[in-house]
Amino acid sequence: MTKPSTTLFDRRILGEAITGSFRKLDPRVQLRNPVMFAVFLGSLLTTVLWVKSLGGAADESSTFVLGVAIWLWFTVLFANFAEAIAEGHGKAQAASLKKSRTTVVARKIASLSDRNAVEVSATDLVIGDIVIVKAGETVPADGEVIEGVASVDESAITGESAPVVRESGGDRSSVTGGTRVISDWLVIQVKTLPGQSFLDRMIAMVEGAQRQKTPNEIALAILLAALTLIFLLVVATLLPYSIYSVQASGQGKAISLTVLVALFVCLAPTTIGALLSAIGIAGMNRLSQANVVAMSGRAVEAAGDVDVLLLDKTGTITLGNRQATRFVPASGTTEKDLAEAAHLASLADETAEGRSIAVLAKKLFGLRGRDLEQIQPHFVPFSARTRMSGVTLDGYEIRKGAAEAVETHVRTLGGFLPEDVRAAVREIARSGGTPLVVSRDDKVLGVIELKDIVKGGIKERFAELRQMGIKTVMITGDNPLTAAAIAAEAGVDDFLAEATPEAKLALIRDYQKGGRLVAMTGDGTNDAPALAQADVAVAMNSGTQAAKEAGNMVDLDSNPTKLIEIVNIGKQLLITRGSLTTFSISNDVAKYFAILPAAFAATYPALKALDLMQLSSPSSAILSAVIFNALIIIALVPLALRGVAYRPVGAAQLLRDNLLVYGVGGLIVPFVGIKAIDLLLSAVGLA
């Protein structure tokens, strides 16, 4: 994805956020957040009280009432600003995506047999239409390649400049509207309607137009609304109680409406209420910056709760292509003879395995390529029927392939498979490798060991996940013996060997029945059922349309290991929300000691003993608490946008760290902040 500036407070985004803060003063917008709507009503009420105080009809001075009113409006504006700047980052990314959308003319054909193309607008295409796209042309709509193979420039979507190959009949058949064919041609069957393409959905999700609150966010919002209502009822009963106490005792002064509003705002969970929406939006933005598009906020949140990861072996845990690691000669054959025969058999083998055999032979014995025109070899390509490949050269038949296939071949020529070779084949298979037997005519020369190379550092990553309480399961089509060896080397907790689509689906359901949340990646049509079942399903952008439709996230980089990063982003979202909630509640406790003695000192002079901060005056204490309550919101905006730093440790330690840093810190910071504001107000003569 083309990314805009990553500066947290980009000047253009900052300007739009400030403007947006005032637009969000619309009561219909404020009503979506019950906590801040209550503060909004308090701002209106204190503004009315200030106007009344100008005529002398108020219990407090007009300067004090104006100060409270102004800072309550700032509290609302700062909450609006937090949400607006988070939305601004998403809209900046969406704007860069919109630039990639162009008006495209599609060349529609009736069928594969009838190539007479008719030019139509891409917006007129319907699902099932067939179009042909040649080099230099833009793919008009999302679809599946049904014929052809071509290089496609997807930089408008992924941000990567290197072209990718798209072809029919495999797991790389999906194409996205707006990308450009740069070589050859493709015949594409349209799979989406205009306005519903992957690019359109990306833009809608990134700019937040379709963002819905997640279950945890809804639950927390309900809790905050309930707390706000409780504090509102408590504060509402204080006025008649205060009046009664003054009348009964004949001394003191009843609490004023302005002080009651200030008390309510300071006691309500305004800090987390103001930042809650921004935290959720910022979590989605962090995911999009990692080149992952989430189709719902629920998926991002679920990623933070995942406790089982299903990971494909090939390309995720291993490098993806088996590599030749050693030559094991038969008795009576030298390693060099075996290497030379293997090298000759691999001259026409363009697979990664074949090239790795040539590389190993060159590395060990300096063997190099031959002049094929001079030696005139006859190459025997690999076939699924024979399970062998090789070359006939100078009257010799050199073959390499599966042990059973080569044994059958040499037996037809009167040879046999030696016991030491048979033992080497078993040992290599038991260790997780793939044995390839090499023969020359009726003589078996030895075995080539091919191994899946486990990615560097992957074992340490799995250890971190284990420490986080996440179970890792490797999914592979290998036999159980090979799978067990690779699983042990990679450090995964479990594995599913000889995996079929049905087996993957059954495994996910079994974990979910046990109350576990499961995440997996996939790119093929055969992965679609399991992706649809998984709680967090990351489809590769390079995969099929079926996989992308089944998943609730799409990785634009098509990197299977991205799943681990997605889990970290999800956990960071949850931890950020939890940390700021803890800080907000702790803040409220500390503010009690500032505002309660000040609010009721005139009615109950004994409460002056609770004035631990020794603030200048009751009015200064109340105003200082209100100012701090507003400023702490703007101070925490960068943390809400960046997220609390996440470390892969256990839940118990995370809870201890959270309570120590944000719980204790939330108690201490208000004492320091309110006292500093009080001193400043006294210094400028406003106390």
C-alpha positions in Angstrom: 0.0 0.0 0.0 1.3 3.4 -0.8 1.9 5.0 2.5 1.7 8.7 3.4 3.9 10.5 5.8 4.3 8.5 9.1 4.8 11.7 11.2 2.4 11.4 14.1 1.4 15.1 13.9 1.7 15.8 10.2 1.0 19.5 9.6 -1.8 18.8 7.1 -3.4 16.1 9.3 -3.1 18.3 12.3 -4.9 21.2 10.6 -7.7 19.0 9.5 -8.0 17.4 13.0 -8.4 20.9 14.6 -11.1 21.8 12.1 -12.7 18.4 12.7 -12.7 18.9 16.5 -15.1 21.8 16.0 -17.3 20.0 13.5 -17.7 17.1 16.0 -19.4 19.5 18.4 -22.6 18.6 16.6 -24.8 17.1 19.4 -25.7 14.1 17.1 -22.0 13.3 16.9 -21.5 13.8 20.7 -24.4 11.5 21.5 -22.4 8.5 20.2 -20.1 8.8 23.2 -22.2 9.0 26.4 -19.3 10.1 28.6 -18.3 13.0 26.5 -21.9 13.9 25.7 -22.4 14.4 29.5 -19.4 16.7 29.5 -20.8 18.5 26.5 -24.0 19.1 28.4 -22.0 20.3 31.4 -20.2 22.8 29.1 -23.5 24.2 27.9 -24.8 24.5 31.4 -21.8 26.3 32.8 -21.8 28.6 29.8 -25.5 29.5 30.6 -24.5 30.0 34.3 -21.7 32.3 33.2 -24.1 34.5 31.2 -26.4 34.6 34.3 -23.4 35.6 36.5 -22.8 38.6 34.4 -26.0 40.0 35.7 -24.9 39.2 39.3 -27.4 36.3 39.6 -24.9 33.6 40.6 -23.3 32.0 43.7 -19.8 32.2 42.1 -17.8 35.0 40.5 -18.3 35.3 36.8 -14.5 34.9 36.3 -14.5 31.5 38.1 -17.6 30.3 36.2 -16.1 31.4 32.8 -12.8 29.6 33.6 -14.7 26.3 34.4 -16.9 26.7 31.2 -13.9 27.4 29.0 -11.9 24.3 30.3 -15.0 22.1 30.0 -15.3 23.1 26.3 -11.6 22.4 25.9 -12.2 18.9 27.4 -14.8 18.2 24.8 -12.6 19.6 22.0 -9.5 17.7 23.1 -11.6 14.5 23.0 -12.8 15.4 19.5 -9.3 16.1 18.5 -8.0 12.7 19.6 -10.6 11.0 17.5 -10.1 13.4 14.5 -6.4 13.0 14.3 -6.7 9.2 14.4 -9.2 9.4 11.6 -6.9 11.8 9.8 -4.1 9.2 9.5 -6.5 6.7 8.1 -8.0 9.2 5.6 -4.5 10.2 4.5 -3.8 6.5 3.6 -7.2 6.2 1.9 -6.4 9.3 -0.2 -3.2 7.7 -1.5 -5.2 4.7 -2.5 -7.9 6.7 -4.2 -5.2 8.2 -6.4 -4.6 4.7 -7.8 -8.2 4.4 -9.1 -8.5 5.4 -12.7 -11.3 5.2 -15.3 -10.6 2.0 -17.2 -11.8 0.7 -20.5 -12.3 -3.1 -20.4 -11.9 -5.3 -23.5 -14.8 -7.8 -22.9 -14.9 -11.1 -24.8 -17.8 -13.5 -25.2 -15.9 -16.7 -24.3 -12.5 -18.3 -24.4 -13.1 -19.5 -27.9 -14.4 -16.2 -29.2 -11.7 -13.6 -28.8 -13.5 -10.7 -30.6 -13.2 -8.0 -27.9 -15.7 -5.3 -27.3 -14.6 -2.2 -25.4 -16.8 -1.3 -22.5 -16.4 0.8 -19.4 -15.1 -1.1 -16.3 -18.1 0.2 -14.4 -20.5 -1.7 -16.7 -18.9 -5.1 -16.0 -20.9 -7.7 -14.0 -19.8 -10.8 -12.2 -19.0 -13.6 -14.7 -17.9 -11.3 -17.5 -14.7 -12.3 -19.3 -12.1 -9.7 -20.2 -8.7 -9.9 -21.8 -5.9 -7.6 -20.6 -2.6 -7.2 -22.5 0.8 -5.7 -21.6 0.5 -2.1 -20.6 -3.2 -2.3 -19.8 -4.9 -1.9 -16.4 -6.9 -4.8 -14.9 -10.5 -3.4 -14.9 -11.9 -5.4 -12.0 -11.2 -8.0 -9.3 -11.2 -11.5 -10.8 -9.6 -14.9 -11.4 -7.1 -15.6 -14.2 -8.7 -18.4 -16.3 -6.1 -18.4 -19.1 -2.5 -17.0 -19.6 0.4 -16.0 -17.4 1.8 -12.5 -17.0 3.9 -10.2 -14.8 1.6 -7.7 -13.0 2.6 -4.4 -11.3 0.7 -4.3 -8.0 2.7 -1.3 -6.6 -0.5 0.8 -6.5 -2.0 -1.6 -3.9 1.0 -3.1 -2.1 3.6 -0.4 -2.4 6.1 -2.9 -3.7 7.8 -2.1 -7.0 8.8 -5.7 -8.0 6.2 -7.2 -10.4 4.5 -10.5 -9.5 3.5 -13.4 -11.7 -0.2 -14.2 -12.0 -1.4 -17.3 -13.8 -4.3 -19.6 -14.3 -4.9 -22.8 -12.5 -3.0 -22.3 -9.2 -3.0 -20.3 -6.0 -1.7 -17.2 -7.7 -4.7 -16.7 -10.0 -6.3 -13.8 -8.2 -5.9 -10.3 -9.7 -7.0 -6.9 -8.2 -8.7 -4.1 -10.2 -6.3 -1.1 -10.7 -3.1 -3.2 -11.1 -1.3 -3.2 -14.4 -0.2 -6.0 -16.7 3.4 -5.3 -17.8 4.2 -8.4 -19.9 2.2 -11.0 -21.9 -1.6 -11.2 -21.4 -4.3 -12.5 -19.1 -7.9 -13.7 -19.6 -9.8 -12.7 -16.5 -13.2 -13.7 -15.2 -14.8 -10.8 -13.2 -15.6 -11.7 -9.6 -16.9 -8.4 -8.0 -19.3 -5.7 -8.9 -18.3 -2.1 -9.5 -17.8 -0.2 -6.2 -17.3 -3.5 -4.3 -13.8 -4.3 -5.4 -11.0 -5.1 -3.1 -9.5 -1.6 -3.6 -12.9 0.0 -2.7 -13.2 -2.1 0.4 -9.6 -1.2 1.4 -10.4 2.5 1.0 -13.6 2.3 3.1 -11.9 0.3 5.9 -8.8 2.5 6.0 -10.6 5.8 6.2 -12.9 4.4 8.8 -16.2 4.7 6.9 -17.1 1.2 7.7 -15.4 0.9 11.1 -17.7 -0.5 13.7 -17.0 -0.8 17.4 -15.6 -4.2 18.5 -17.4 -6.3 21.2 -14.8 -5.3 23.9 -15.0 -1.7 22.9 -18.8 -1.8 23.2 -18.6 -3.5 26.6 -16.2 -0.9 27.9 -18.3 1.9 26.5 -21.4 0.5 28.3 -19.4 0.3 31.5 -18.2 3.9 31.2 -21.7 5.0 30.4 -23.0 3.2 33.5 -20.3 4.8 35.7 -21.1 8.2 34.3 -24.8 7.7 35.1 -23.9 6.6 38.6 -21.7 9.7 39.2 -24.4 11.9 37.7 -27.0 10.6 40.2 -24.5 10.9 43.1 -23.7 14.5 42.1 -27.4 15.4 41.6 -28.2 14.3 45.2 -25.4 16.5 46.6 -27.1 19.8 45.9 -30.3 19.2 48.1 -28.2 17.5 50.7 -25.8 20.5 50.8 -28.8 22.9 51.1 -30.3 20.9 53.9 -27.0 20.7 55.8 -26.5 24.5 55.6 -30.1 25.2 56.7 -29.9 22.7 59.6 -26.6 23.9 60.9 -27.2 27.6 60.2 -23.6 28.0 58.9 -21.6 27.4 55.8 -22.5 27.8 52.2 -24.4 25.4 49.9 -22.5 24.0 46.9 -23.1 25.8 43.6 -24.2 24.4 40.3 -20.9 25.3 38.7 -18.9 23.4 41.3 -21.2 20.4 41.0 -20.7 20.3 37.2 -16.9 20.5 37.7 -17.1 17.8 40.3 -19.1 15.5 38.0 -16.7 16.0 35.1 -13.6 15.3 37.2 -15.1 12.2 38.8 -16.5 10.7 35.5 -14.1 8.5 33.5 -13.5 11.3 30.9 -9.9 10.4 30.1 -10.6 6.9 28.7 -14.0 8.1 27.4 -12.2 10.7 25.3 -9.6 8.4 24.0 -11.5 5.1 23.5 -12.5 5.7 19.9 -9.0 7.0 19.0 -7.4 3.9 20.4 -9.6 1.6 18.2 -9.0 3.7 15.0 -5.2 3.9 15.7 -5.1 0.1 16.0 -6.6 -0.3 12.6 -4.2 2.3 11.2 -1.2 0.4 12.7 -2.4 -2.7 10.9 -2.7 -0.9 7.6 0.8 0.5 8.0 2.0 -3.1 8.2 0.3 -3.6 4.8 -2.6 -5.6 6.2 -6.2 -4.7 5.5 -8.6 -5.8 8.1 -12.2 -6.3 6.9 -13.5 -5.6 10.5 -12.4 -4.1 13.7 -13.5 -7.3 15.4 -10.7 -9.2 13.6 -8.0 -6.8 14.9 -9.3 -7.2 18.5 -9.6 -11.0 18.1 -5.9 -11.0 17.0 -5.1 -9.7 20.5 -6.9 -12.6 22.2 -5.6 -15.4 19.9 -4.1 -18.3 21.8 -3.6 -20.8 18.9 -1.7 -20.0 15.7 -1.9 -22.4 12.7 1.1 -21.9 10.4 1.9 -23.4 7.1 5.2 -25.1 7.0 6.3 -24.1 3.5 7.2 -20.4 3.3 6.3 -19.7 6.9 8.4 -22.0 9.0 10.8 -23.1 6.3 12.2 -21.1 3.4 9.8 -22.7 1.0 12.2 -24.7 -1.2 14.1 -27.8 -0.2 17.8 -27.5 -0.5 20.5 -30.2 -1.1 22.6 -30.4 2.0 24.8 -33.5 1.5 25.7 -36.5 -0.7 25.7 -39.9 0.9 27.6 -42.4 -1.5 26.9 -46.1 -1.6 29.6 -48.6 -0.6 32.2 -48.7 -3.4 31.3 -45.2 -4.7 33.1 -42.0 -3.9 31.2 -38.9 -2.9 32.7 -37.1 -5.9 31.3 -39.7 -8.3 27.9 -39.4 -6.8 28.1 -35.6 -6.9 29.1 -35.6 -10.6 26.2 -38.0 -11.5 23.8 -35.9 -9.5 25.1 -32.8 -11.2 24.6 -34.2 -14.7 21.1 -35.4 -13.8 20.2 -31.8 -12.6 21.6 -29.9 -15.6 18.1 -29.4 -17.1 16.3 -29.3 -13.7 15.1 -25.7 -13.3 13.4 -26.4 -9.9 14.9 -24.9 -6.8 15.8 -28.4 -5.6 17.6 -29.1 -8.9 19.6 -25.9 -8.8 20.5 -26.5 -5.2 22.1 -29.9 -6.2 24.2 -28.1 -8.8 25.2 -25.5 -6.3 26.2 -28.1 -3.7 28.3 -30.1 -6.3 30.1 -26.9 -7.3 30.7 -25.9 -3.7 32.1 -29.3 -2.6 34.0 -30.4 -5.8 34.2 -27.4 -8.1 31.9 -29.0 -10.7 30.6 -26.6 -13.2 28.1 -26.5 -16.1 28.8 -28.3 -19.3 28.6 -27.3 -22.9 25.3 -28.9 -23.7 25.8 -28.6 -27.5 29.1 -30.4 -27.4 28.1 -33.3 -25.1 24.6 -33.6 -26.7 22.7 -35.1 -23.7 19.1 -36.5 -23.8 17.3 -35.2 -20.8 14.5 -37.1 -19.2 12.0 -34.7 -17.5 10.4 -35.5 -14.2 6.9 -37.0 -14.4 4.5 -37.9 -11.7 4.2 -41.4 -13.1 7.9 -42.3 -13.0 8.8 -40.0 -10.1 12.3 -39.7 -11.7 14.2 -37.4 -13.9 17.7 -37.6 -15.4 19.9 -37.7 -18.5 21.2 -40.2 -21.0 24.8 -39.2 -21.9 27.7 -41.1 -23.5 25.7 -44.3 -23.4 24.9 -44.0 -19.6 21.4 -43.7 -18.1 21.7 -41.4 -15.1 18.6 -41.1 -13.0 17.6 -39.4 -9.8 14.3 -39.7 -7.9 12.3 -41.3 -5.1 13.9 -44.4 -3.6 11.1 -46.7 -4.7 11.1 -45.4 -8.2 14.8 -45.7 -8.7 14.8 -49.2 -7.2 12.2 -50.3 -9.7 14.2 -48.7 -12.5 17.5 -50.5 -11.6 15.7 -53.8 -11.0 14.5 -53.7 -14.6 18.1 -53.4 -15.7 19.2 -56.2 -13.5 20.5 -54.2 -10.5 19.3 -53.8 -6.9 19.1 -51.2 -4.1 22.0 -51.8 -1.6 21.2 -52.1 2.1 23.5 -49.2 3.1 21.6 -47.0 0.6 18.3 -48.3 2.0 19.5 -47.4 5.5 20.6 -43.9 4.5 17.1 -43.3 2.9 15.4 -44.3 6.2 17.8 -42.1 8.3 17.3 -39.1 6.1 13.5 -39.5 6.2 13.5 -40.0 10.0 15.5 -36.7 10.4 12.9 -34.8 8.4 14.8 -34.7 5.1 13.8 -35.9 1.6 16.0 -38.6 0.1 16.7 -38.7 -3.7 18.5 -41.8 -4.9 20.9 -41.5 -7.9 21.7 -44.4 -10.2 23.9 -44.9 -13.3 22.6 -47.7 -15.5 21.9 -50.7 -13.1 24.1 -49.4 -10.3 22.8 -47.2 -7.4 25.5 -44.6 -6.6 24.0 -43.2 -3.4 21.5 -40.6 -1.9 21.1 -36.8 -2.1 19.7 -35.3 1.1 17.2 -32.5 0.5 16.1 -30.6 3.6 13.5 -28.0 4.4 15.6 -25.1 5.7 14.0 -23.7 8.8 14.0 -19.9 8.7 16.6 -18.2 10.9 15.2 -16.8 14.1 11.9 -18.5 13.8 12.5 -20.8 16.8 13.1 -17.7 19.0 9.8 -16.2 17.7 7.9 -19.3 18.7 9.5 -19.2 22.1 8.2 -15.7 22.5 4.8 -16.8 21.5 4.9 -19.7 24.0 5.8 -17.2 26.7 2.7 -15.1 25.7 0.6 -18.2 26.2 0.1 -18.8 22.4 0.2 -22.4 21.1 1.8 -22.8 17.6 0.7 -25.6 15.3 2.5 -26.4 12.0 0.4 -27.5 9.1 2.1 -29.6 6.4 1.3 -32.1 3.8 4.5 -34.1 4.8 4.3 -37.5 6.3 4.2 -37.6 10.2 7.9 -38.7 10.5 9.1 -35.7 8.4 6.7 -33.3 10.0 7.8 -34.3 13.5 11.4 -33.7 12.7 10.8 -30.2 11.2 8.4 -29.4 14.1 11.2 -30.3 16.6 13.8 -28.2 14.8 11.5 -25.2 14.4 10.3 -25.4 18.0 6.5 -25.5 17.3 4.2 -26.9 20.0 2.3 -29.3 17.7 1.8 -30.3 14.1 -0.8 -31.6 11.7 0.8 -33.9 9.1 -0.7 -35.0 5.7 -3.1 -32.0 6.1 -6.2 -31.9 4.0 -8.8 -29.1 3.9 -11.1 -31.3 5.9 -8.4 -32.0 8.5 -7.6 -28.3 8.9 -11.3 -27.4 9.4 -11.7 -30.2 11.9 -8.6 -29.1 13.9 -9.8 -25.5 14.1 -13.3 -26.6 15.3 -11.7 -28.8 17.9 -9.7 -25.9 19.3 -12.7 -23.6 19.3 -14.9 -26.2 21.1 -12.3 -26.0 23.9 -12.8 -22.2 24.1 -9.6 -21.3 22.2 -9.3 -18.5 19.6 -7.6 -19.6 16.4 -5.7 -17.7 13.8 -4.4 -19.0 10.5 -3.1 -17.9 7.1 -3.9 -19.3 3.7 -3.7 -18.5 0.0 -5.4 -21.3 -1.9 -9.0 -22.2 -2.6 -8.5 -25.4 -0.5 -7.7 -23.1 2.5 -11.0 -21.2 2.2 -13.1 -23.5 4.5 -10.6 -23.3 7.3 -10.1 -19.5 6.8 -13.9 -19.0 7.1 -13.9 -21.0 10.3 -10.9 -19.3 12.0 -11.4 -16.4 14.3 -8.5 -14.5 12.7 -8.0 -15.5 9.0 -5.2 -13.8 7.1 -5.5 -14.4 3.3 -2.5 -13.7 1.1 -3.0 -11.0 -1.5 -1.2 -13.3 -4.0 -3.8 -16.1 -3.3 -7.1 -16.9 -4.9 -10.2 -14.8 -4.7 -11.9 -17.6 -2.7 -9.2 -17.3 0.0 -9.5 -13.5 0.2 -13.3 -13.6 0.5 -13.1 -16.3 3.2 -10.5 -14.3 5.3 -11.2 -11.3 7.5 -7.7 -9.8 6.8 -5.6 -9.6 3.7 -1.9 -9.3 3.8 -0.8 -7.2 0.8 2.8 -8.4 1.1 1.7 -12.1 1.0 4.1 -12.9 3.8 2.9 -15.8 5.8 5.0 -14.9 8.9 3.0 -11.6 9.0 0.5 -13.5 11.2 2.9 -13.1 14.2 3.1 -9.3 13.6 -0.7 -9.1 13.4 -1.1 -10.9 16.8 1.4 -8.4 18.3 -0.6 -5.4 16.9 -3.9 -6.9 18.2 -2.3 -7.4 21.7 -0.9 -3.9 21.6 -4.5 -2.6 20.9 -5.9 -4.4 23.9 -3.0 -3.5 26.2 -3.3 0.2 25.2 -7.0 0.2 25.9 -6.4 -1.5 29.3 -3.5 0.7 30.3 -5.3 3.9 29.6 -8.5 2.7 31.3 -6.3 1.9 34.4 -4.7 5.3 34.2 -8.1 7.0 33.9 -9.6 5.3 36.9 -6.5 6.0 39.0 -6.7 9.6 37.9 -10.2 9.9 39.2 -9.2 8.6 42.6 -6.4 11.1 42.9 -8.7 14.0 41.8 -11.1 13.2 44.7 -8.5 14.6 47.1 -8.3 17.9 45.1 -11.9 18.7 44.4 -14.0 17.1 47.2 -12.4 19.1 50.0 -12.6 22.3 47.9 -16.3 21.6 47.0 -17.5 20.9 50.5 -15.1 22.8 52.7 -17.6 25.6 53.1 -20.4 23.1 54.1 -18.2 20.7 56.1 -15.0 22.5 57.3 -13.7 19.2 58.6 -13.1 18.0 55.0 -10.3 20.5 54.8 -8.1 17.8 56.4 -8.3 15.8 53.2 -6.7 18.7 51.3 -3.4 16.8 51.0 -2.1 19.1 48.2 -2.6 22.3 50.3 -4.1 24.1 47.4 -4.4 27.9 47.4 -8.2 28.2 47.7 -11.4 26.2 46.9 -11.9 28.0 43.6 -8.3 27.4 42.6 -8.6 23.7 43.6 -11.7 23.2 41.4 -10.3 25.1 38.5 -6.9 23.3 38.7 -8.7 19.9 38.7 -10.8 20.9 35.7 -7.7 22.2 33.8 -5.7 19.1 34.6 -8.7 16.9 33.5 -8.6 18.6 30.1 -4.8 18.7 29.6 -4.3 15.0 30.5 -6.4 14.0 27.5 -4.3 16.0 25.0 -1.1 14.7 26.7 -2.2 11.1 26.2 -3.1 11.4 22.5 0.4 10.4 21.3 0.3 7.3 23.5 -3.2 6.4 22.2 -2.1 6.8 18.6 1.3 5.0 18.9 0.0 2.4 21.3 1.6 1.2 24.6 4.8 -0.8 23.9 4.1 -4.5 23.9 6.5 -7.1 25.3 6.0 -10.8 24.7 5.6 -11.8 28.4 3.0 -13.7 30.4 -0.4 -12.3 31.3 0.4 -12.1 35.0 3.5 -10.0 34.4 1.7 -7.8 32.0 -1.0 -7.1 34.6 1.7 -6.3 37.3 3.5 -3.9 34.9 0.2 -2.3 33.9 -0.8 -1.7 37.6 2.6 -0.4 38.5 3.1 2.0 35.6 -0.4 3.1 34.8 -2.2 2.4 38.1 0.4 3.9 40.5 1.4 6.5 37.8 -2.2 7.5 37.4 -2.4 8.1 41.2 0.8 10.2 41.3 0.5 12.3 38.1 -2.7 14.2 39.2 -1.2 15.2 42.5 1.8 16.7 40.7 -0.2 18.2 37.9 -3.0 19.8 39.9 -0.5 21.3 42.4 1.6 22.7 39.5 -1.5 24.3 37.9 -2.6 25.7 41.3 0.8 27.3 41.8 0.6 28.8 38.3 -2.9 30.2 38.9 -1.7 31.8 42.1 1.4 33.2 40.4 -0.7 35.0 37.7 -3.3 36.1 40.3 -6.2 33.9 39.1 -6.4 31.8 42.3 
